Amino acid sequence: DKNDKNIMDFETAKRAIDYFVDNKEDLFSTEYIVLDFIVGEPLLEINLIDQIVDYFILSTYQKKSKWFGRFRIMVQSNGVLFNTPEVQQFLEKNKSIVSLGITIDGTKRKHDMQRVFPNGAGSYDIVEENYKLAFQKNYTNTTKVTFGSDDLKYMKESIVHLWDMGIINVPANIVYEDIWKEGDEKIYFEQLIELADYIIDNHLWDRYNTSLFSDS
């Protein structure tokens, strides 16, 4: 969680790992596993994550699990803490098996509508700089974008902006909660048409993609 009151302790994490590793044959048929750290802001607890990964490796080795050496680490972050020494050390330590998702919601004005610090300042400038650094270091090449009623009008420009940043495939979705207003469906339709026209006019259909146009 995004606070300092509800922090999972290491013993709880160890019990969870023991449960899955000890009961692997009954619970899973897969030969590989992903340790996915998501929700809240995982990088706030990077030292705990480091402990968890080390314990998982040790546990799978000691118990001769098929998952030993057959796993990856995924971390979904808002990107603010990416360039801290602790995070860099963790990423370098697990370089061959870690993937990092950094959320950029589009253009600066769109991103800074929701992703703000406690003092109200937007986080875009910091996140953009960190994303570019993560991209250069080959830790990430994608993002995750969410649109709601207030920022729906920035959909087309935001997707194009992310393409221009080098994000070839942009996973995007709309908010599922009941926050929509009368007329939003028209704005959504118009933004999709404008984006489709942009793709056609600039011959981008075989170079870039967004999940907004997937069949599902």
Phi, psi and omega in degrees: 000163183271054176205176181254021182252329184246074182249126177293133178274163186297325181297322177296317178298319180298319179295323178295314179298315179302319181299314183288317181292317182291333183249021185306312186296330181275333187262328190224150170253349184291146177268351182229161182215153176242127171269107188250115180256113190210162176081145192067223173224098186303324185293347173295335183239044184296327179293322176293318178300319178299317177297318182297314180297315179300319181293322178298315179298313180297317182296315181293329177289310183296326183265008178054041180284146176295345179281350179296119182079000181239063180205163174227161177248131174236135179230125178255118190228160171278354171087352186296321186263009186305318189269016177283153181303320182296317180292316179299321179295317179297315181295319179294320179299325184245030191306321186281350186231005185250140173235138184239125173258123178246126185275115167242122188273007179128221181292165182302314183292329177286311181302315186283359174288326182244326189264087187234160174278167180306332179276002178094351180288143179287156184256001190303312186301317179292315183293320179299314179298316180291324178297314180299321178294317178296323178296316180297324181276002176067030175272339183207154173212018181214180177209188177218126188240137178232136180242141176233190185299315186289328185250009181302327182291349180257014186298306184299311183295328181288317178297316179297319179300317180291322174300316180296334177282352179103006178274100189290319181242115185255108173288123182221146177210172178252158180295135181268347179289165185275076181240008190276153182244160177302129179098348180298325182297328178289319178297317179301313180299314181296321180294322178294320178296315180297320179293317178297318178298320180297318179299315182292313183299329183254010176053053185255001190295337179256010182241324183230160182208157171216145182294347176302335182255010178286154183299329184279000000 
